[in-house]
Amino acid sequence: MNRKHLKRLVSKRLNQSKTEADLTNFRKILTKITVETALNAKLDEHLGYSRHEQSQQNNYYQSRRWSSLFRCAT
């Protein structure tokens, strides 16, 4: 989403706001979106891959746990 498009959306929403409560709700929504975006970016940076991608590493613990569960069930 580019900056012009975002400005148009915000401007349109602000013009529709009639009360202080409308503005407060809009501010809360913007804050929530901003914080979520920042936290997801930080998490992606920390993990080295984005949220819906799989890592390139094998998760030994997870595979070991599943194999032991299947051995006990048989």
C-alpha positions, -999 to 999 in steps of 0.1 A, spaced: 0 0 0 15 33 -10 15 65 10 -11 83 -13 -36 55 -9 -31 53 28 -36 91 31 -68 89 11 -82 61 33 -74 80 65 -89 112 51 -121 94 40 -124 78 75 -118 110 93 -144 128 72 -169 102 82 -162 106 119 -189 126 137 -181 123 174 -151 121 196 -158 84 202 -155 78 165 -120 95 165 -110 75 196 -120 42 180 -102 51 148 -70 60 168 -72 26 186 -75 8 153 -45 26 138 -25 20 170 -34 -17 169 -24 -21 132 9 -2 138 19 -23 168 10 -56 152 29 -47 121 60 -37 141 59 -68 163 54 -91 133 84 -75 116 105 -79 147 95 -116 150 103 -122 113 137 -106 119 143 -127 150 133 -160 135 149 -154 101 117 -162 82 82 -149 79 52 -161 99 37 -185 74 70 -199 60 87 -229 74 122 -227 86 151 -244 68 161 -262 99 148 -295 111 131 -293 144 146 -323 161 126 -320 193 93 -320 174 101 -349 152 115 -369 181 84 -362 202 61 -374 174 80 -406 167 80 -415 204 42 -409 206 37 -433 177 59 -459 192 39 -459 225 6 -461 207 15 -494 189 
